[in-house]
Every structure is written in structure tokens, then in C-alpha cells.
Amino acid sequence: MSTTVSIKVRREVVELADKMVRYGLARSRSHAFNILIEKGLNEVVREVGFWEQVYRDVEELEKSGFRIAHGRLSKMLEEERH
């Protein structure tokens, strides 16, 4: 299901979307923006997956009693991401 939203983007992004339509890479500007978002989305999904795994690994280390000599890794990671 699609939802309509209004956003402001740089002129260069609009021009890129228009070129995607012109060259047949997208059916419409809307389709072009969706492609741009989804291709960017894949990178974000990979990054989030990496950090989810890091947090799971830290939790497992803590459960097993492992302690980091220089502080709490999970706390450091949490502070870094905020």
C-alpha cells in the first residue's frame, strides 16, 4: 500500500529522478524516488543489522560474565549511537 507524502529535496535529486524517467530506469518521478530510497535503504538495513549483531554479542558476553577492562562496551556503544 502506498501513502502520499510531501518532501523537499535538493534540485539535483529532482534532476536525477527526471533523468531516471527519461532513460527508462523509472516509470515516473514517484517511482524514481522510491528506487533512490530503496537503494539507500539497503545500506541502512545492512548498518542496522551490523549494530544489532554487535549489541546481541555484547549482551551474550555480559551474560557469560565477561568484563571489559576499560569500561562497559554496551554502555560505550549506546552512548556512541545517541
Buried (B, 14 or more C-beta within 10 A) or exposed (E): EEEEEEEEEEEEBBEBBEEBBEEEEBEEEEBBBBBBEEEEEEEEEEEEEEEEEBBEEBEEBBEEEEEEEEEEBBEEBEEEEE
